[in-house]
């Protein structure tokens, strides 16, 4: 449930995380061909809104559609901001692309893993496209990791880009 903090506290709810940063844009450049620059802007806006620098983010939930243009653009945008120091993986390797539901599912998974102290690998990530940026891809086994902030990215059809930053509570 997404609700105001005060409302959750008043009803005695357990709070799993707080959304501390949000960035979105729509480049409208192409229906299905993503733009790395616009993805980068969405992530930067979320970081600015959260008042954090890149080193504060402990994990990135990638949109990760396993498409050549999508993954190349996303990895390059991510590398500009985070370099290769922040662990990253995609849940779509387990669920497939759930289209309209993917943002909510992936955000929930990122928050849940942050609270559990482990992050899933991208399943079947064996051969990374050489055009993809060098990132700290989680592959093979689960990675145990304690962190206080995670980022969840979704880059949709038509160049609609959204990035959320969650804080452990």
Secondary structure as UniProt FT lines:
FT   HELIX           5..10
FT   TURN            11..12
FT   STRAND          17..26
FT   HELIX           36..50
FT   HELIX           54..56
FT   STRAND          59..61
FT   HELIX           68..82
FT   TURN            83..84
FT   STRAND          87..89
FT   HELIX           92..95
FT   HELIX           99..101
FT   HELIX           102..116
FT   STRAND          118..119
FT   TURN            123..124
FT   TURN            130..131
FT   STRAND          136..137
FT   STRAND          143..144
FT   STRAND          149..156
FT   HELIX           157..159
FT   STRAND          160..168
//
